[in-house]
Amino acid sequence: MKNLIIGQSGGPTAVINASLFGAVKAWKEAGQPGHALGMLNGIEGFLADQTVDLSETLSEHDLALLAHTPAAYLGSCRYKLPEDLQDAVYPAIFDNFREMNIGFFLYIGGNDSMDTVDKLSRYAAMTKSDVRFIGIPKTIDNDLVLTDHTPGFASAAKYVAATVREITLDASVYQQRAVTIVEIMGRHAGWLTAASVLARKFEGDNPYLIYLPETPFSLEQFAADLEHAFAKSSQVVVCVSEGIADAGGTFVCEYSDAAKLDSFGHKMLTGCGEILESFVRERFGVKARSIELNVSQRCSGMLASETDIHEAALAGAEGVRAALAGETGKMIAFRREADDPYQITCLTQNVTAICNLEKKFPREWIAPAGNDILPAFLPYILPLIQGEPEHTIVNGLPCYLYRR
């Protein structure tokens, strides 16, 4: 009798718990004699023996709520395993596996989480361990390679598109010239910011300008783009990725001294919207404001995509099936079969070929001037944001599952 253990890692999303739901449900349906255990706060919590028995604690009612609950029910972490597989942390982890009779390890996360799956699976092969390791994709950035898209992206994209549409309506009520800058998550890949193009209600509508990290950003060109936009409308909405950088590779947010490093050594890219706001005000003498969507992009369960929820649960279930079938060192991936009618199939990909790589937004979907998104993006994104989940509402508010 072997147990399954599942963890969640990295930034939460609106549907990461749907993957957990799918995995636990598939484990129960497989009729396994072992238990489905959860790591509290990912591999970091597991090292501290912080686990919970999901088979015992989650009722059918809880599971139904879990599928529609945003954030990470098990808690998350940003813990990077050492590159040296001889490090003492690896035998400590595998000692815990033996003590808890773990046979199957699922990790739900993005790029750094797939790095964890890769290292643990390679250590298992080196030490002849029979524990099987499967990665379940999750990231609003949509930057994992070898998969058509990642769970979490579609719901965040839907939130961005809907919110920017409302911002543009609000911005349109005044006559005076003004610029509204919306800063959207995206360190090196502009998938989420590109989704703001869906906010347009007609051709030539706001947001007039959209800038991604995939193309160099120039303040002088930005000023020229604004002049052109003001010729069309007194109200201009601009959407920018937090990671836009100039031709020399300097992030716009670094034009201020506020940029800091996170626990992985990545620059914490917030503040480019405020920098551009000040630039617009000084250059044009017009009203300017910046809006940072921040964590609301990834935690809005009420604007989640039903398609995204379904696919996140599917990825979790397929992860269990792959592990039970004997696969290890793999990530569940989506292959798109058709746009209309939309259809995908699941497959497994070697996690070594995925971790520490980034899938950029296609250059052919960006306008030559680097300030807009082309219509070729629409057949890709539109199927992903379809459908609205039926929420459990209590006293006018959504009912979510909390861990106590």
Secondary structure per residue as TSV (DSSP state, phi and psi in degrees):
chain	resnum	aa	ss	phi	psi
A	1	M	-	360.0	117.8
A	2	K	-	-114.1	145.6
A	3	N	E	-98.7	155.5
A	4	L	E	-102.3	137.3
A	5	I	E	-125.2	138.4
A	6	I	E	-126.8	140.2
A	7	G	E	-133.9	160.2
A	8	Q	E	-121.6	139.9
A	9	S	-	-145.2	155.5
A	10	G	S	79.5	-164.6
A	11	G	S	-68.6	136.1
A	12	P	-	-66.0	167.3
A	13	T	-	-139.3	176.2
A	14	A	S	-72.0	-16.7
A	15	V	S	-127.6	10.2
A	16	I	H	-61.6	-31.9
A	17	N	H	-74.2	-21.9
A	18	A	H	-66.0	-34.6
A	19	S	H	-66.4	-40.0
A	20	L	H	-62.9	-43.9
A	21	F	H	-56.8	-48.0
A	22	G	H	-62.5	-38.5
A	23	A	H	-68.6	-47.6
A	24	V	H	-63.8	-41.4
A	25	K	H	-63.7	-43.6
A	26	A	H	-65.6	-37.1
A	27	W	H	-63.2	-44.0
A	28	K	H	-65.4	-42.5
A	29	E	H	-67.8	-25.0
A	30	A	T	-74.2	-11.9
A	31	G	T	69.2	30.0
A	32	Q	-	-71.2	139.8
A	33	P	S	-73.3	-20.9
A	34	G	S	-78.5	176.6
A	35	H	-	-103.4	154.7
A	36	A	E	-96.7	113.4
A	37	L	E	-106.3	152.4
A	38	G	E	-117.8	136.2
A	39	M	E	-81.4	129.9
A	40	L	T	-87.3	119.4
A	41	N	T	64.2	44.5
A	42	G	H	61.1	-155.0
A	43	I	H	-63.7	-27.1
A	44	E	H	-65.5	-43.2
A	45	G	H	-69.2	-35.9
A	46	F	H	-60.8	-39.1
A	47	L	H	-63.7	-24.9
A	48	A	T	-97.6	15.6
A	49	D	T	61.9	32.8
A	50	Q	-	-100.2	99.4
A	51	T	E	-136.8	165.4
A	52	V	E	-139.1	145.0
A	53	D	E	-86.8	101.4
A	54	L	H	-69.3	-30.6
A	55	S	H	-61.7	-32.7
A	56	E	H	-91.6	-33.2
A	57	T	H	-92.3	-21.6
A	58	L	-	-101.3	112.6
A	59	S	-	-79.1	173.4
A	60	E	H	-61.9	-37.5
A	61	H	H	-64.1	-43.1
A	62	D	H	-60.9	-43.3
A	63	L	H	-61.4	-40.1
A	64	A	H	-63.3	-40.7
A	65	L	H	-68.2	-39.2
A	66	L	H	-57.7	-38.9
A	67	A	T	-61.7	-22.2
A	68	H	T	-116.2	15.1
A	69	T	-	-98.3	123.6
A	70	P	-	-76.7	177.3
A	71	A	S	70.6	-171.2
A	72	A	-	-109.4	108.1
A	73	Y	T	-57.1	-38.6
A	74	L	T	-84.2	-5.6
A	75	G	-	83.4	158.6
A	76	S	-	-127.7	-179.8
A	77	C	-	-156.9	165.9
A	78	R	-	-128.0	80.8
A	79	Y	-	-123.8	117.5
A	80	K	-	-101.0	121.8
A	81	L	-	-67.4	148.9
A	82	P	-	-61.2	148.8
A	83	E	S	-67.8	-32.5
A	84	D	-	-78.8	111.2
A	85	L	T	-70.2	-5.0
A	86	Q	T	-86.9	-4.1
A	87	D	S	-61.6	148.5
A	88	A	T	-65.2	-17.5
A	89	V	H	-66.0	-30.3
A	90	Y	H	-69.6	-50.1
A	91	P	H	-61.1	-30.3
A	92	A	H	-64.3	-42.7
A	93	I	H	-64.1	-45.4
A	94	F	H	-73.7	-24.8
A	95	D	H	-64.0	-41.6
A	96	N	H	-63.4	-39.5
A	97	F	H	-57.5	-45.9
A	98	R	H	-66.1	-42.8
A	99	E	H	-64.8	-33.2
A	100	M	T	-97.5	4.3
A	101	N	T	57.0	47.4
A	102	I	E	-84.3	129.4
A	103	G	E	-115.4	-16.8
A	104	F	E	-140.3	131.5
A	105	F	E	-125.1	119.5
A	106	L	E	-115.7	133.6
A	107	Y	E	-128.2	121.7
A	108	I	E	-99.3	116.7
A	109	G	E	179.0	-168.1
A	110	G	S	-103.0	-142.4
A	111	N	H	-61.8	-48.9
A	112	D	H	-67.1	-30.2
A	113	S	H	-69.8	-37.4
A	114	M	H	-67.4	-28.2
A	115	D	H	-63.7	-38.7
A	116	T	H	-63.7	-45.5
A	117	V	H	-60.2	-42.6
A	118	D	H	-62.0	-48.7
A	119	K	H	-65.3	-42.1
A	120	L	H	-67.1	-38.3
A	121	S	H	-68.8	-36.0
A	122	R	H	-69.6	-37.3
A	123	Y	H	-66.8	-38.4
A	124	A	H	-61.6	-42.4
A	125	A	H	-64.9	-38.2
A	126	M	H	-67.4	-33.8
A	127	T	H	-103.4	7.7
A	128	K	T	62.4	30.8
A	129	S	-	-77.5	145.5
A	130	D	-	-97.9	10.1
A	131	V	-	-68.4	136.6
A	132	R	E	-104.9	137.3
A	133	F	E	-120.8	125.5
A	134	I	E	-131.8	134.0
A	135	G	E	-96.7	136.9
A	136	I	E	-109.5	117.5
A	137	P	E	-68.0	143.2
A	138	K	-	-158.9	119.6
A	139	T	-	-175.8	134.5
A	140	I	T	-71.2	-17.2
A	141	D	T	-73.7	-18.7
A	142	N	-	57.4	34.9
A	143	D	-	-110.2	14.4
A	144	L	-	-79.7	134.2
A	145	V	T	-80.5	166.7
A	146	L	T	63.8	20.9
A	147	T	S	-142.8	144.7
A	148	D	S	-60.2	-40.1
A	149	H	-	-162.3	173.2
A	150	T	-	-121.1	141.5
A	151	P	T	-56.0	139.0
A	152	G	T	106.5	-34.9
A	153	F	H	-64.6	-47.6
A	154	A	H	-62.1	-41.7
A	155	S	H	-67.5	-40.6
A	156	A	H	-64.7	-39.6
A	157	A	H	-63.5	-40.4
A	158	K	H	-64.6	-40.8
A	159	Y	H	-63.3	-46.4
A	160	V	H	-59.3	-48.8
A	161	A	H	-61.8	-45.3
A	162	A	H	-67.1	-41.8
A	163	T	H	-69.6	-41.9
A	164	V	H	-65.4	-35.6
A	165	R	H	-60.8	-41.9
A	166	E	H	-69.3	-37.4
A	167	I	H	-63.1	-40.7
A	168	T	H	-66.9	-35.2
A	169	L	H	-64.8	-42.5
A	170	D	H	-64.7	-40.2
A	171	A	H	-69.0	-21.2
A	172	S	T	-83.4	-1.2
A	173	V	T	-83.1	-12.8
A	174	Y	-	-107.5	158.1
A	175	Q	-	-90.8	-30.4
A	176	Q	S	-67.2	149.4
A	177	R	-	-64.7	136.2
A	178	A	E	-157.5	155.1
A	179	V	E	-126.8	129.7
A	180	T	E	-113.7	122.7
A	181	I	E	-109.1	123.3
A	182	V	E	-107.6	116.3
A	183	E	E	-94.1	126.6
A	184	I	E	-122.8	146.7
A	185	M	-	-60.7	148.7
A	186	G	-	149.4	99.9
A	187	R	S	-74.3	-58.0
A	188	H	S	-122.0	-11.4
A	189	A	-	-124.5	135.1
A	190	G	-	-99.4	21.6
A	191	W	H	-54.7	-46.0
A	192	L	H	-69.5	-42.3
A	193	T	H	-63.8	-36.3
A	194	A	H	-59.2	-30.9
A	195	A	G	-64.1	-17.1
A	196	S	G	-64.5	-18.1
A	197	V	G	-61.9	-24.8
A	198	L	G	-68.5	-14.5
A	199	A	G	-71.2	-18.7
A	200	R	-	-67.9	133.3
A	201	K	S	-92.4	-17.0
A	202	F	S	-159.3	166.1
A	203	E	T	-63.2	132.2
A	204	G	T	87.3	7.6
A	205	D	-	-85.7	166.1
A	206	N	S	-68.2	150.4
A	207	P	-	-76.1	129.7
A	208	Y	-	-70.5	-33.6
A	209	L	E	-127.5	136.6
A	210	I	E	-136.1	125.4
A	211	Y	E	-123.0	130.5
A	212	L	-	-114.6	162.5
A	213	P	T	-68.5	-16.3
A	214	E	T	-70.2	-15.4
A	215	T	S	-124.9	143.7
A	216	P	-	-61.6	141.6
A	217	F	-	-106.5	134.4
A	218	S	-	-126.5	129.3
A	219	L	H	-62.8	-36.6
A	220	E	H	-68.8	-40.1
A	221	Q	H	-67.8	-35.9
A	222	F	H	-59.5	-43.2
A	223	A	H	-63.0	-41.5
A	224	A	H	-65.4	-39.2
A	225	D	H	-63.1	-38.7
A	226	L	H	-66.8	-40.6
A	227	E	H	-57.3	-44.9
A	228	H	H	-64.4	-40.1
A	229	A	H	-67.7	-38.6
A	230	F	H	-63.7	-24.5
A	231	A	T	-68.5	-19.3
A	232	K	T	-99.7	-33.2
A	233	S	-	-154.5	148.5
A	234	S	S	-79.5	-19.1
A	235	Q	E	-110.9	118.4
A	236	V	E	-121.0	125.4
A	237	V	E	-106.8	130.2
A	238	V	E	-120.5	132.1
A	239	C	E	-112.1	130.2
A	240	V	E	-132.6	144.0
A	241	S	E	-76.0	145.6
A	242	E	T	-61.0	-23.3
A	243	G	T	-99.3	19.6
A	244	I	-	-61.9	141.6
A	245	A	B	-140.9	157.6
A	246	D	-	-81.8	-179.8
A	247	A	T	-62.6	-22.8
A	248	G	T	-87.3	-0.9
A	249	G	S	89.9	3.2
A	250	T	-	-82.0	125.6
A	251	F	B	-65.5	142.3
A	252	V	G	-60.7	-35.0
A	253	C	G	-63.4	-21.8
A	254	E	G	-79.6	-6.2
A	255	Y	G	-64.8	-18.2
A	256	S	S	-102.6	163.1
A	257	D	T	-92.2	17.9
A	258	A	T	-86.5	-10.7
A	259	A	-	-67.0	130.7
A	260	K	E	-126.3	176.6
A	261	L	E	-107.5	144.4
A	262	D	-	-88.9	-173.0
A	263	S	T	-68.1	-16.8
A	264	F	T	-93.0	-2.6
A	265	G	S	87.1	4.7
A	266	H	-	-79.1	142.6
A	267	K	E	-69.0	134.5
A	268	M	E	-83.4	103.6
A	269	L	-	-93.9	82.5
A	270	T	-	-132.2	145.7
A	271	G	-	115.0	-4.6
A	272	C	H	-66.5	-30.7
A	273	G	H	-62.0	-42.0
A	274	E	H	-66.8	-37.4
A	275	I	H	-64.1	-43.5
A	276	L	H	-69.0	-34.0
A	277	E	H	-59.1	-47.5
A	278	S	H	-64.2	-39.3
A	279	F	H	-61.6	-46.2
A	280	V	H	-63.4	-43.5
A	281	R	H	-63.2	-42.0
A	282	E	H	-73.9	-39.0
A	283	R	H	-75.9	-40.8
A	284	F	H	-108.7	-14.0
A	285	G	-	64.0	32.1
A	286	V	S	-115.5	166.7
A	287	K	E	-65.3	132.6
A	288	A	E	-140.0	142.3
A	289	R	E	-141.3	151.9
A	290	S	E	-121.2	143.1
A	291	I	E	-127.5	120.2
A	292	E	E	-100.8	113.6
A	293	L	-	-67.3	-29.5
A	294	N	T	52.8	-142.8
A	295	V	T	-68.9	-16.0
A	296	S	H	-60.3	-23.5
A	297	Q	H	-63.6	-31.0
A	298	R	H	-108.0	-4.7
A	299	C	H	-120.5	12.8
A	300	S	-	-88.8	91.4
A	301	G	G	-68.5	-28.9
A	302	M	G	-70.5	-21.2
A	303	L	G	-110.2	20.9
A	304	A	-	-67.7	153.5
A	305	S	-	-87.8	128.9
A	306	E	H	-62.7	-36.3
A	307	T	H	-59.6	-43.0
A	308	D	H	-64.0	-43.4
A	309	I	H	-60.3	-46.8
A	310	H	H	-60.9	-44.5
A	311	E	H	-72.0	-33.1
A	312	A	H	-63.9	-44.1
A	313	A	H	-64.2	-39.2
A	314	L	H	-61.2	-42.6
A	315	A	H	-62.5	-42.0
A	316	G	H	-62.7	-44.2
A	317	A	H	-64.7	-42.3
A	318	E	H	-66.0	-29.9
A	319	G	H	-63.7	-42.8
A	320	V	H	-63.7	-45.7
A	321	R	H	-63.2	-39.4
A	322	A	H	-64.9	-43.4
A	323	A	H	-64.0	-43.5
A	324	L	H	-66.4	-26.8
A	325	A	T	-81.6	-2.1
A	326	G	T	101.1	2.5
A	327	E	-	-78.5	151.8
A	328	T	-	-155.5	157.9
A	329	G	S	65.9	31.0
A	330	K	E	-124.9	161.0
A	331	M	E	-121.8	140.8
A	332	I	E	-71.7	133.3
A	333	A	E	-132.3	161.2
A	334	F	E	-109.3	136.1
A	335	R	E	-115.7	124.8
A	336	R	E	-82.3	126.4
A	337	E	E	-94.4	-31.5
A	338	A	E	-162.0	151.5
A	339	D	E	-88.0	-38.4
A	340	D	T	-146.5	104.3
A	341	P	T	-73.4	143.3
A	342	Y	E	-64.3	134.1
A	343	Q	E	-153.5	134.7
A	344	I	E	-128.3	160.9
A	345	T	E	-127.2	155.3
A	346	C	E	-98.0	147.3
A	347	L	E	-150.0	171.6
A	348	T	E	-109.5	143.0
A	349	Q	E	-124.5	149.0
A	350	N	E	-64.5	119.7
A	351	V	G	-66.3	-25.0
A	352	T	G	-62.1	-30.2
A	353	A	G	-85.6	1.5
A	354	I	T	-113.4	-46.6
A	355	C	T	-63.6	145.5
A	356	N	T	67.1	18.4
A	357	L	-	-120.3	159.6
A	358	E	-	-130.7	136.1
A	359	K	-	-94.3	113.6
A	360	K	-	-80.8	158.0
A	361	F	-	-67.2	132.1
A	362	P	-	-59.5	130.2
A	363	R	G	-61.8	-30.6
A	364	E	G	-71.4	-9.2
A	365	W	G	-97.8	3.1
A	366	I	B	-107.3	137.0
A	367	A	-	-58.0	146.3
A	368	P	T	-52.3	-33.5
A	369	A	T	-77.4	-7.8
A	370	G	S	75.7	17.2
A	371	N	S	-123.8	18.2
A	372	D	S	-162.0	166.9
A	373	I	B	-111.5	135.6
A	374	L	-	-86.7	156.9
A	375	P	G	-59.6	-19.2
A	376	A	G	-61.2	-19.3
A	377	F	G	-73.7	-26.3
A	378	L	H	-62.9	-44.4
A	379	P	H	-61.9	-24.1
A	380	Y	H	-76.1	-48.0
A	381	I	H	-84.2	-36.1
A	382	L	G	-59.1	-43.2
A	383	P	G	-62.9	-25.8
A	384	L	G	-75.3	-25.2
A	385	I	G	-98.9	10.1
A	386	Q	-	-79.6	144.8
A	387	G	-	93.2	143.3
A	388	E	-	-121.5	128.1
A	389	P	-	-70.7	153.5
A	390	E	-	-87.7	106.1
A	391	H	-	-84.5	148.3
A	392	T	-	-83.2	118.1
A	393	I	E	-112.2	130.6
A	394	V	E	-127.6	122.8
A	395	N	T	54.2	37.6
A	396	G	T	82.7	1.9
A	397	L	E	-124.5	151.2
A	398	P	E	-65.7	142.3
A	399	C	-	-99.0	116.9
A	400	Y	-	-114.8	164.4
A	401	L	-	-93.6	125.5
A	402	Y	-	-111.3	143.3
A	403	R	-	-93.6	129.8
A	404	R	-	-113.7	360.0
